[in-house]
Amino acid sequence: MNVGHPGDAVRDVRYAWRTLLRSAGSSSVTVLLVGLGIGATTTLFSLTYGVLLKPLPWPEPDRLVRLQETRGGNPGRLPWTITNTTYHAWREQPQAIEEIGGWTRAQMMTVTAGSGEPERLAVGRVTPSLLRVLRARPASGRLFTDDDAVANTGPGVAVLSGVVLLGDAVWERRFGGDPAIVGRSVRLDDRFVTVVGVMPKDFAFPDSETQAWVPMAVGRVTAGAKLITGQIFNALARLRPGVAAAQAASEATARAIAAPSLANAGIALFGSNGAIAVTAVPAREALTADVRPAVIMLLSAVGLIFATAIASVLVLQTARVAKRQREMAIRMAIGAHGGHLLRQWLIESALLGIAGGTGGLALAAALHRILPTMLPAGFPRVEAVTLDARVALVCAALTAIVILVCGFVPALQARRENLRDALAGDGTASGAGAASVRSTRVRLAMMVAQVAIACVLLVGTALLGRSFSALLAADRGFDPRDVLTAHATIPDGAFASRSAGLERIQQRLQALPGVAQAAFGDALPFVTTGGFRGFTLPSPKDPSTKIQVQTILRKVSPDYFPAMGLRLIAGRALDPTDTSTSRPVVVVNRTFAARYLGEPSIGTVLSIPMGDYRDWAVVGIVEDLRQGGLDGVSPTLFGGVTDPPQPEMFLTYRQWTGNVTELAFVIRTNVNPTTIAPILRGILREEEPSAAVDSIMTMEDRVTQSLARPRTYAILLAGFALFAVIIAAVGLVGVLSYMTSQRTREIGIRTALGAQSRDIVRLVTRETAAILGAGIGIGLTAAYLLAGALKPMLYGISTHDTRTFVGVPVLLAAIVAIACALPAHRATRVDPLRALRHQ
């Protein structure tokens, strides 16, 4: 193929530039479409790579595994956790692993030291061995030693992070980067700790929000001990070279089986003391398992967006070929080679592609800035999503694809055109005379594909949107409307010693105008469960046998039930007359009664040693309360709505003598609950100055926050669907406008012969109707077949929801009709005399 002298390329570039400027409107639309397609695709690739594929930021990350312990087939009450007995049994003489470490979710604590006012920090608790598993290195000072992990006695130690959520270093912000901070004491809540080291800025564990760490003590269990304390926490192990995760899991299971029994503590943590098994999964896989289906879905959706953009650009390019047939024919007649024309089209396509690719890269950079705010809280590995060289290379590859596809296809089409017919025509022939049948078919096929893709994305958006609406309306066992909540931590957690202050707070809140009920307790949906308890009871079916009981234990004030809107099913709720001197009573939920109690349930006496009491009478049954994912724990996709209901027991704080470290206030109002928020904060500050208030939110906001993931997925897919619809509409407008211009003389003749406006509209929109019908048919068929992939992300509706599959075609038809109204209207305004003047 002869492409001419290299100097010709410079002239071709100049010529291509002038040509594109002459059709600035079409060129701008092409650049915009390419930029949107490349920008969205590049961003989603970056998200996919950063979350699912990028290695973890630790040495030899492929040797890191997450651990999960089950008993009787039941996982622990928190996902991906093991017990203290398994931890110690495996650490003694490990063969498959080098080291094992543990951690618990970060807690908000108040640091008082350095410059500025007291500040709330997310403080993580880690075993010293965890830092060795990660092979972490301090920027200054030292890491924890095993001797530092003492159980909250004497002076503690802390390691301060150089990184916070917004990129502000705690060390630099509060201590001015003073290296002498090592060895200095600071106050965390109510105790002083010694700073032993400063971590580098790139250290973030378990997430970037954790800003400080304290050592975690893991208690041991002695066989036969009367008092057994069970612990459950997240665990990470480093495999020895050449060892598979399955080998490590087998060894961990064997060691756990040989460990001392947890007795009732095991029942509390797992709901069973059955067969023990430990699972080991690569750390990256375990970390991203919950979001993998959604990320893949979004990447597939953005791939369709890119395909739609390419199709639209091809439509515009083939239309440009048709308009320039006569020009190309003349150039070939005077001696231009096919290779020269091919180079000309490729150069024009390259200019458009490079401009679009540059815009796409700029769009991707902008999206990366706002991506952390777009993704829901708790989304894993957001900090690993960066605009690096690999992402830029993908952007360049996408640009090259655009250039080649949008350059070769029009060039090949131009070469196939009949030279004699092109020279004989004047570019204004009626019907399809000015363009080949083949090019017309290509444009129509591209438009059908665009409509089909838009239809598929709209169906997915509608399904996720309807699912989200169903989640908002789902019955959680309580009424979240007009409820204000507050969550706080208490340094000295004894309920009994603080009951007078808590009652004063409740009385002051109850006296406020617009407050219907005010209550407090240690349980708040989506924040804290209250606590777990395990014991044995006589079976309701066979009293001679014992059954294992696992239950959530909530300590609340009597007004907790009406304040939460928790429905009473049978018996009575807790009462102010239930005091430390009266008979111990509990209220259980529906699941507890059905699973562990016989008939009648009311009046049953439960022999459970709790505090100073042993025998507790069941006086009432309430509806199951859907707890949902807790703060700091991987949230469930459906905000706890689909989680199996857990057995629960409620008792009054006046009959509880144990400690409570987390406190919740619940206020039901007759007014906008947000107006009570500043008053609540002031009362808490006055009555309980040592209580650290973490959040004051309406319960409706907490419900919405718990559904952040499905809401985000629905919004993102809706954005992609909107892009697809806009791209398809722009393409249809372009095609209809082009076809109308090609049929100007025909329209003029018809008008001169008496055709009415409706006849002209019907004439020029006939092809659009065919495109729309074919596109919707193909799109609905594809959506019907692909909808099964969304099933894990849907709640309350079928993947083949009738309303969705009927409503989307109607909506798409309306959008297309609106988009094509202007070209159709222009066709009716054709002047017959002007159109026939060219005849």
Long-range contacts (C-beta under 8 A, 24 or more apart in sequence): 1-337, 1-338, 1-339, 1-342, 2-337, 2-339, 2-340, 3-337, 3-339, 3-340, 3-342, 3-343, 4-337, 4-339, 4-340, 4-343, 8-340, 9-343, 9-347, 12-343, 12-344, 12-347, 13-347, 13-351, 15-344, 16-344, 16-347, 16-348, 16-351, 17-351, 19-348, 20-348, 20-351, 20-352, 23-320, 26-316, 26-319, 26-320, 26-734, 27-352, 29-316, 29-730, 29-734, 30-313, 30-316, 30-317, 30-352, 30-356, 31-352, 31-355, 31-356, 31-359, 32-356, 32-359, 33-309, 33-312, 33-313, 33-316, 33-356, 33-727, 33-730, 34-309, 34-313, 34-352, 34-353, 34-355, 34-356, 34-357, 34-359, 34-360, 34-399, 34-402, 35-355, 35-356, 35-357, 35-358, 35-359, 35-360, 35-362, 35-363, 36-305, 36-309, 36-360, 36-363, 36-723, 36-727, 37-305, 37-306, 37-308, 37-309, 37-310, 37-356, 37-360, 37-398, 37-402, 37-727, 38-306, 38-309, 38-356, 38-357, 38-359, 38-360, 38-361, 38-363, 38-364, 38-395, 38-398, 38-399, 38-402, 39-359, 39-360, 39-361, 39-362, 39-363, 39-364, 39-367, 40-302, 40-305, 40-306, 40-363, 40-367, 40-720, 40-723, 41-302, 41-303, 41-305, 41-306, 41-360, 41-394, 41-398, 42-360, 42-361, 42-364, 42-391, 42-394, 42-395, 42-398, 43-302, 43-363, 43-364, 43-367, 43-368, 43-371, 44-298, 44-299, 44-302, 45-299, 45-391, 45-394, 46-364, 46-368, 46-385, 46-386, 46-387, 46-391, 46-394, 47-295, 47-298, 47-299, 47-371, 47-385, 48-295, 48-296, 48-299, 49-390, 49-391, 50-381, 50-382, 50-384, 50-385, 50-386, 51-288, 51-291, 51-295, 51-379, 51-380, 51-381, 51-382, 51-384, 51-385, 52-284, 52-288, 52-292, 52-295, 54-381, 54-384, 55-284, 56-283, 56-284, 56-287, 57-202, 57-204, 57-384, 58-134, 58-135, 58-136, 59-135, 60-238, 61-283, 61-284, 62-282, 63-238, 63-239, 63-240, 63-241, 64-133, 64-236, 64-237, 64-238, 64-239, 64-282, 64-283, 64-284, 65-236, 65-237, 65-238, 65-239, 65-245, 65-248, 65-280, 65-281, 65-282, 65-283, 65-286, 66-234, 66-235, 66-236, 66-280, 66-281, 66-282, 66-283, 66-286, 66-287, 67-100, 67-235, 67-236, 67-237, 67-249, 67-252, 67-278, 67-279, 67-280, 68-278, 68-279, 68-281, 68-286, 69-256, 69-270, 69-276, 69-277, 69-278, 69-279, 70-270, 70-276, 70-277, 70-278, 70-279, 71-266, 71-269, 71-270, 71-271, 71-272, 71-273, 71-274, 71-275, 71-276, 72-270, 72-271, 72-272, 72-273, 72-274, 72-275, 73-272, 73-274, 73-275, 73-277, 74-270, 74-271, 74-272, 74-274, 75-270, 76-232, 76-269, 76-270, 77-232, 77-269, 77-270, 77-529, 77-532, 78-232, 78-234, 78-633, 79-633, 79-634, 80-234, 80-235, 80-286, 81-232, 81-233, 81-234, 81-235, 82-232, 82-233, 82-235, 82-252, 82-256, 82-278, 83-230, 83-231, 83-232, 83-256, 83-262, 83-266, 83-269, 84-218, 84-219, 84-220, 84-221, 84-229, 84-230, 84-231, 84-232, 84-233, 85-221, 85-230, 85-256, 85-259, 85-260, 85-261, 85-262, 86-252, 86-255, 86-256, 86-259, 86-276, 86-278, 87-218, 87-233, 87-235, 88-218, 88-220, 88-221, 88-259, 89-255, 89-256, 89-258, 89-259, 90-251, 90-252, 90-255, 90-256, 91-129, 92-255, 94-251, 95-240, 95-251, 96-239, 96-240, 96-243, 96-247, 96-248, 96-250, 96-251, 96-252, 97-237, 97-238, 97-239, 97-240, 97-243, 97-248, 97-251, 98-133, 98-237, 98-238, 98-239, 98-240, 99-129, 99-132, 99-133, 99-237, 99-238, 100-129, 100-133, 100-235, 100-236, 100-237, 100-238, 101-126, 101-127, 101-128, 101-129, 101-130, 101-131, 101-132, 101-133, 101-134, 101-235, 101-236, 101-237, 102-126, 102-127, 102-129, 102-130, 102-216, 102-218, 102-233, 102-234, 102-235, 102-236, 103-127, 103-130, 103-205, 103-206, 103-216, 103-233, 103-234, 103-236, 104-216, 104-233, 104-234, 105-206, 105-234, 105-630, 105-631, 105-632, 105-633, 106-206, 106-207, 106-209, 106-210, 106-632, 107-489, 107-632, 108-489, 108-692, 108-694, 109-188, 109-189, 109-212, 109-489, 109-692, 110-187, 110-188, 110-189, 110-692, 111-170, 111-174, 111-186, 111-187, 111-188, 111-212, 112-186, 112-187, 113-174, 113-175, 113-184, 113-185, 113-186, 113-187, 114-174, 114-175, 114-176, 114-186, 115-174, 115-175, 115-176, 116-173, 116-174, 119-174, 120-692, 120-694, 121-170, 121-211, 121-212, 122-209, 122-210, 122-211, 122-212, 123-158, 123-188, 123-210, 123-211, 123-212, 123-213, 123-214, 124-205, 124-206, 124-210, 124-212, 124-213, 124-214, 125-213, 125-214, 125-215, 125-216, 126-205, 126-213, 126-214, 126-215, 126-216, 127-215, 127-216, 127-218, 128-215, 130-205, 130-236, 133-236, 133-237, 133-238, 134-205, 134-236, 136-199, 136-203, 136-205, 137-200, 138-197, 138-198, 138-199, 138-200, 139-197, 139-198, 139-199, 139-200, 139-201, 140-179, 140-182, 140-197, 140-198, 141-182, 141-183, 141-195, 141-196, 141-197, 141-198, 142-196, 142-197, 143-196, 143-197, 144-196, 144-215, 148-196, 148-215, 149-215, 149-216, 149-217, 149-218, 150-215, 150-217, 151-217, 151-219, 152-217, 155-185, 155-191, 155-192, 155-193, 155-194, 156-188, 156-191, 156-192, 156-193, 156-194, 156-214, 156-215, 157-193, 157-194, 157-195, 157-196, 157-214, 157-215, 158-186, 158-188, 158-193, 158-194, 158-195, 158-196, 158-212, 158-213, 158-214, 159-195, 159-196, 159-197, 159-198, 159-199, 159-212, 159-213, 159-214, 160-195, 160-197, 160-198, 160-199, 160-211, 160-212, 161-199, 161-203, 161-204, 161-210, 161-211, 161-212, 161-213, 162-198, 162-199, 162-200, 162-201, 162-203, 163-199, 163-201, 163-202, 163-203, 163-204, 163-208, 163-211, 164-208, 164-209, 164-211, 165-208, 165-209, 165-211, 169-201, 170-211, 170-212, 171-198, 188-212, 188-214, 189-489, 189-491, 189-692, 190-491, 190-492, 190-690, 204-383, 206-234, 207-380, 207-383, 208-382, 208-383, 221-259, 221-260, 221-261, 221-262, 222-260, 223-260, 223-261, 224-260, 225-260, 228-261, 228-262, 228-263, 228-264, 228-265, 229-265, 230-262, 230-265, 230-266, 230-268, 230-269, 232-269, 236-283, 237-280, 245-280, 245-281, 245-282, 246-280, 248-280, 249-278, 249-279, 249-280, 252-278, 252-280, 253-277, 253-278, 264-534, 264-535, 264-536, 265-534, 266-534, 267-534, 267-535, 267-536, 267-548, 267-549, 267-550, 268-532, 268-533, 268-534, 268-550, 269-532, 269-534, 269-550, 270-550, 271-534, 271-548, 271-550, 272-548, 272-550, 273-548, 287-380, 287-381, 288-380, 288-381, 290-380, 290-634, 290-637, 291-379, 291-380, 291-709, 293-789, 293-792, 293-793, 294-709, 294-713, 294-793, 297-460, 297-713, 297-717, 297-789, 297-790, 297-793, 298-713, 298-716, 298-717, 298-720, 301-457, 301-460, 301-716, 301-717, 301-720, 302-720, 304-453, 304-456, 304-457, 304-720, 304-724, 305-453, 305-457, 305-720, 305-723, 305-724, 305-727, 306-398, 307-449, 307-453, 308-449, 308-450, 308-453, 308-454, 308-723, 308-724, 308-727, 308-728, 309-727, 310-401, 310-402, 310-405, 310-406, 311-446, 311-447, 311-449, 311-450, 311-731, 312-446, 312-450, 312-727, 312-728, 312-730, 312-731, 312-734, 313-352, 313-402, 313-406, 314-405, 314-406, 314-409, 314-410, 314-442, 314-443, 314-446, 315-443, 315-446, 315-447, 315-731, 315-734, 315-735, 316-731, 316-734, 317-349, 317-406, 317-409, 317-410, 318-409, 318-410, 318-413, 318-439, 318-442, 318-443, 318-446, 319-443, 319-734, 319-735, 319-738, 320-410, 321-410, 321-413, 321-414, 321-439, 322-434, 322-435, 322-436, 322-439, 322-738, 322-742, 323-427, 323-738, 324-414, 325-414, 325-417, 325-422, 325-425, 325-427, 325-434, 325-435, 326-422, 326-423, 326-425, 326-426, 326-427, 328-414, 328-417, 328-422, 329-417, 329-419, 329-422, 329-423, 330-423, 332-419, 333-419, 333-423, 338-415, 341-411, 341-414, 341-415, 342-407, 342-408, 342-411, 342-412, 342-415, 344-411, 345-407, 345-408, 345-410, 345-411, 345-414, 346-403, 346-404, 346-407, 346-408, 346-411, 348-407, 349-402, 349-403, 349-404, 349-406, 349-407, 349-410, 350-403, 350-407, 352-402, 352-406, 353-399, 353-400, 353-402, 353-403, 353-406, 354-399, 354-403, 356-399, 356-402, 357-395, 357-396, 357-398, 357-399, 357-402, 360-395, 360-398, 360-399, 361-392, 361-395, 364-391, 364-395, 374-712, 374-716, 375-712, 376-635, 376-708, 376-709, 376-711, 376-712, 377-635, 377-705, 377-708, 378-629, 378-634, 378-635, 378-708, 379-709, 380-634, 409-442, 413-438, 413-439, 413-442, 426-838, 428-742, 428-744, 428-745, 428-838, 429-742, 429-745, 430-742, 430-743, 430-744, 430-745, 430-746, 430-749, 431-742, 431-743, 431-746, 432-742, 434-742, 435-742, 443-735, 444-735, 444-767, 444-770, 444-771, 446-731, 447-728, 447-731, 447-732, 447-735, 447-771, 447-775, 448-771, 448-774, 448-775, 448-778, 449-775, 449-778, 450-724, 450-727, 450-728, 450-731, 450-732, 450-775, 451-728, 451-732, 451-771, 451-772, 451-774, 451-775, 451-776, 451-779, 451-812, 451-816, 452-774, 452-775, 452-776, 452-778, 452-779, 452-782, 453-724, 453-728, 453-779, 454-721, 454-724, 454-725, 454-727, 454-728, 454-775, 454-779, 454-812, 455-775, 455-776, 455-778, 455-779, 455-780, 455-782, 455-783, 455-808, 455-809, 455-812, 456-779, 456-782, 456-783, 456-786, 457-717, 457-720, 457-721, 457-724, 458-721, 458-724, 458-725, 458-808, 458-811, 458-812, 459-779, 459-780, 459-783, 459-787, 459-804, 459-805, 459-808, 460-717, 460-721, 460-783, 460-786, 460-787, 460-790, 461-714, 461-717, 461-718, 461-720, 461-721, 462-801, 462-804, 462-807, 462-808, 463-787, 463-790, 463-794, 463-797, 463-799, 463-801, 463-804, 464-710, 464-713, 464-714, 464-717, 464-718, 464-790, 464-793, 464-794, 465-714, 465-718, 466-796, 466-797, 466-801, 466-803, 466-804, 467-710, 467-714, 467-793, 467-794, 467-795, 467-796, 467-797, 468-707, 468-710, 468-711, 468-714, 470-795, 470-796, 470-797, 471-638, 471-639, 471-641, 471-707, 471-710, 471-795, 471-796, 472-703, 472-704, 472-707, 474-626, 474-641, 474-795, 474-796, 476-525, 476-625, 476-626, 476-628, 476-640, 476-641, 476-703, 477-566, 477-567, 477-622, 477-623, 477-624, 477-625, 477-626, 478-525, 478-564, 478-565, 478-566, 478-567, 478-623, 478-625, 478-699, 479-564, 479-565, 480-565, 480-698, 480-699, 480-700, 480-702, 480-703, 481-565, 481-699, 481-700, 482-668, 482-669, 482-670, 482-671, 482-673, 483-563, 483-564, 483-565, 483-666, 483-667, 483-668, 483-669, 483-673, 483-698, 483-699, 483-700, 484-666, 484-667, 484-669, 484-673, 484-674, 484-676, 484-677, 484-680, 484-696, 484-697, 484-698, 484-699, 485-524, 485-527, 485-664, 485-665, 485-666, 485-667, 485-696, 485-697, 485-698, 485-699, 485-702, 486-664, 486-665, 486-680, 486-681, 486-684, 486-693, 486-695, 486-696, 487-524, 487-527, 487-528, 487-662, 487-663, 487-664, 487-693, 487-694, 487-695, 488-662, 488-663, 488-664, 488-665, 488-684, 488-688, 488-691, 488-692, 488-693, 488-694, 489-661, 489-662, 489-663, 489-691, 489-692, 489-694, 490-660, 490-661, 490-662, 490-663, 490-688, 490-690, 490-691, 491-690, 492-690, 493-659, 493-660, 493-661, 494-657, 494-658, 494-659, 494-660, 495-555, 495-653, 495-656, 495-657, 495-658, 495-659, 495-660, 496-580, 496-656, 496-657, 498-688, 499-653, 499-654, 501-687, 501-688, 502-557, 502-653, 502-663, 502-688, 504-687, 505-665, 505-683, 505-684, 505-687, 505-688, 506-557, 506-559, 508-683, 508-687, 509-665, 509-667, 509-676, 509-680, 509-683, 512-676, 512-679, 513-671, 514-669, 514-670, 514-671, 514-675, 514-676, 515-667, 515-668, 515-669, 515-670, 515-676, 516-562, 516-563, 516-668, 516-669, 516-670, 517-559, 517-562, 517-563, 517-666, 517-667, 517-668, 518-559, 518-563, 518-665, 518-666, 518-667, 518-668, 519-556, 519-557, 519-558, 519-559, 519-560, 519-562, 519-563, 519-564, 519-665, 519-666, 519-667, 520-556, 520-557, 520-560, 520-653, 520-663, 520-664, 520-665, 520-666, 521-554, 521-555, 521-556, 521-557, 521-560, 521-653, 521-663, 521-664, 521-666, 522-554, 522-555, 522-556, 522-660, 522-662, 522-663, 522-664, 523-552, 523-554, 523-555, 523-556, 523-664, 524-664, 524-666, 525-625, 525-626, 525-627, 525-628, 525-640, 525-699, 525-702, 526-627, 526-628, 526-629, 526-630, 526-631, 526-639, 526-640, 526-702, 526-703, 526-705, 526-706, 527-630, 527-631, 527-662, 527-664, 527-695, 527-702, 528-630, 528-631, 528-662, 528-664, 529-554, 529-627, 529-630, 530-554, 530-555, 531-555, 533-608, 533-610, 533-649, 535-608, 537-596, 537-606, 537-607, 540-596, 540-597, 540-598, 540-599, 541-598, 547-596, 549-596, 549-647, 550-646, 550-647, 551-592, 551-646, 551-647, 551-648, 551-649, 552-627, 552-646, 552-647, 552-648, 552-649, 553-610, 553-648, 553-649, 553-651, 554-648, 554-649, 554-650, 554-651, 555-650, 555-651, 555-652, 555-653, 555-656, 555-660, 556-650, 556-651, 556-652, 556-653, 557-652, 557-653, 558-652, 560-650, 560-666, 561-587, 561-622, 561-650, 562-668, 563-666, 563-667, 563-668, 564-625, 564-666, 564-668, 565-668, 566-622, 566-623, 566-625, 567-622, 567-623, 568-620, 568-621, 568-622, 568-623, 569-621, 569-622, 569-623, 570-601, 570-602, 570-620, 570-621, 571-602, 571-618, 571-619, 571-620, 571-621, 572-619, 572-620, 573-620, 573-622, 574-619, 574-620, 574-650, 574-651, 574-652, 578-652, 578-654, 578-655, 579-652, 579-654, 579-655, 580-654, 580-655, 582-655, 583-617, 584-613, 584-615, 584-616, 584-617, 584-651, 584-655, 585-616, 585-617, 585-618, 585-619, 585-651, 585-652, 585-655, 586-616, 586-617, 586-618, 586-619, 586-649, 586-650, 586-651, 587-618, 587-619, 587-620, 587-621, 587-622, 587-649, 587-650, 587-651, 588-618, 588-620, 588-621, 588-622, 588-647, 588-648, 588-649, 588-650, 589-621, 589-622, 589-623, 589-624, 589-625, 589-645, 589-647, 589-648, 589-649, 590-621, 590-622, 590-623, 590-624, 590-645, 591-624, 591-645, 591-646, 591-647, 591-648, 592-647, 592-648, 592-649, 593-618, 593-621, 595-647, 596-647, 610-651, 610-656, 610-658, 611-655, 611-656, 611-657, 611-658, 612-657, 613-655, 616-651, 622-650, 624-648, 628-706, 629-706, 635-706, 635-708, 635-709, 637-709, 637-710, 637-792, 637-793, 638-707, 638-710, 638-795, 639-703, 639-706, 639-707, 640-706, 641-795, 642-795, 663-691, 666-699, 673-698, 674-698, 710-793, 710-795, 713-793, 725-812, 725-815, 728-775, 728-816, 729-815, 729-816, 729-819, 730-819, 732-768, 732-771, 732-816, 732-819, 732-820, 733-819, 733-820, 733-822, 733-823, 735-767, 735-768, 735-771, 736-764, 736-765, 736-767, 736-768, 736-820, 736-823, 736-824, 737-823, 737-826, 739-764, 739-767, 740-764, 740-823, 740-824, 740-826, 740-827, 744-830, 744-835, 745-835, 745-836, 745-838, 745-839, 747-827, 747-830, 747-835, 748-830, 748-831, 748-832, 748-833, 748-834, 748-835, 748-836, 749-832, 749-835, 749-836, 751-830, 751-832, 751-835, 752-832, 752-836, 757-828, 760-824, 760-827, 760-828, 760-830, 761-824, 761-827, 761-828, 763-827, 764-823, 764-824, 764-827, 765-820, 765-824, 768-816, 768-820, 772-812, 772-813, 772-816, 776-809, 776-812, 776-813, 780-805, 780-808, 780-809, 783-808
